[in-house]
Amino acid sequence: MPRPATNLRESILEQARRLLLAEGYTRMSMRRIASGVGCTATSLYLYFKNKNGLFHALMDEGMDKLFMGLDHVLESTDTTPQERLRGVFRTYLDFGLENPEFYEVMFLLHPRHTRRYPPEKYRAARNRLERVGADIALARGDDPDPAEVQVLAALAWTSLHGTISLLVAQRVDARLDQETLVDRAVEHAMALALPPQS
């Protein structure tokens, strides 16, 4: 029975995420995606201009999902800057661990494999980092140099990214308790973002 047209685009994206996570970008062909959803490759091009268009749609989907969670934390008015930072870091970690297929598309796939993600969309991601930086500045309370705050925010992010990447790739000793590791990763990111002031 043919798949309803209204659901075909979602099915294509879902199959693409599965193939990407299981087999990598280079083996993710439009033909294989079409076969997985029970349509012709020609049908895919009604929704996506090419493989790059499909890949960017996956990134859009993942970014929307991540930003929804981050914005919920960042826009909270009844928390301290330190609580918001901790919430942002935990939200980011949870997103990566609970959505490895999105995380692969958004942050792990090497850019040589696909056309650059549109700059205006990356600006939206940078805006979130700047909002995190604002909370770092507030939490420090010492009117830090904006360039230093950007470095601190980036250091915290790279630490969280490393934790997610290794856990998703199952490269962490299985004897370690994952929840303990994640909790400590958040605290480590907090320490990077809010180093002791001299």
Secondary structure, DSSP 8 states (H G I E B T S, - for coil): ----HHHHHHHHHHHHHHHHHHH-GGG--HHHHHHHHTS-HHHHTTT-SSHHHHHHHHHHHHHHHHHHHHHHHHT-SSS-HHHHHHHHHHHHHHHHHH-HHHHIIIIIS-GGGS----HHHHHHHHHHHHHHHHHHHHHH-S---HHHHHHHHHHHHHHHHHHHHHHHTT-S-TTS-HHHHHHHHHHHHHHHHS----
